[in-house]
């Protein structure tokens, strides 16, 4: 019985055909392509406004060389946001609950920021390993600590996204199972559980959006240090 | 006086039941043809429900509802 709670995270497949690609590509259907008109339809206008807001917010701390990353960071943000929010609909599959996908997103992008920094300005990038004004005795220990924290960044990025989304989905499933099971015996407790479920769903919507934002924000921060 | 339309150009609603088999056989099932059909269907939906002056919530909701139904069909065996 316990194992059935994790069934929602198994990759969907139909007669052995993996459907995860369709689940991942579905958000692209929700973004209409740009019209050549000045006044577009409401959906395009809303999305354009949102994309402009996101891009300005993400790109303002970066210098001009970092602006080359605007397209990939904004599209990553929209991608993660839509995938996370679509996963909250009933019966849908959330690709970002799979650690493999999140690590595949985090690791190359982090490595790209690191290599950009090391190639173009190696001393400045390495200089970030030692904050200013540290006492001389602490320098070796701090270098080791900062290197470890640098190397663990892609792992942290991927696992953060996976863990937050997976935990949220599991909690929703557990509490809704409790609500349904309790309804026949103790309706009052079931009502309490329903209230908790309602609040949790609101939290999940917020978490879905926040996690996408945090992922991209941290990447832009790593870029800021290195570019 | 009915206008003489070729079988392969007739719309599905005008095809008589007896002609259905030959109509299906004449349709274009190459990958290019299927892509064209998907593109036409998408344009029909997009221009009718989304690309209008006062598009409402319904245009997007129908797509999401269809996605939910599709996911239910895919995960039916697990329930």
Interface residues (C-beta under 8 A of the other chain):
Chain A: X7 X10 X12 X14 X19 X23 X26 X29 X30 X32 X35 X40 X41 X42 X43 X86 X89 X90 X91 X92 X93
Chain B: X46 X50 X51 X52 X53 X54 X55 X59 X60 X63 X64 X67 X68 X71 X72 X74 X75 X78
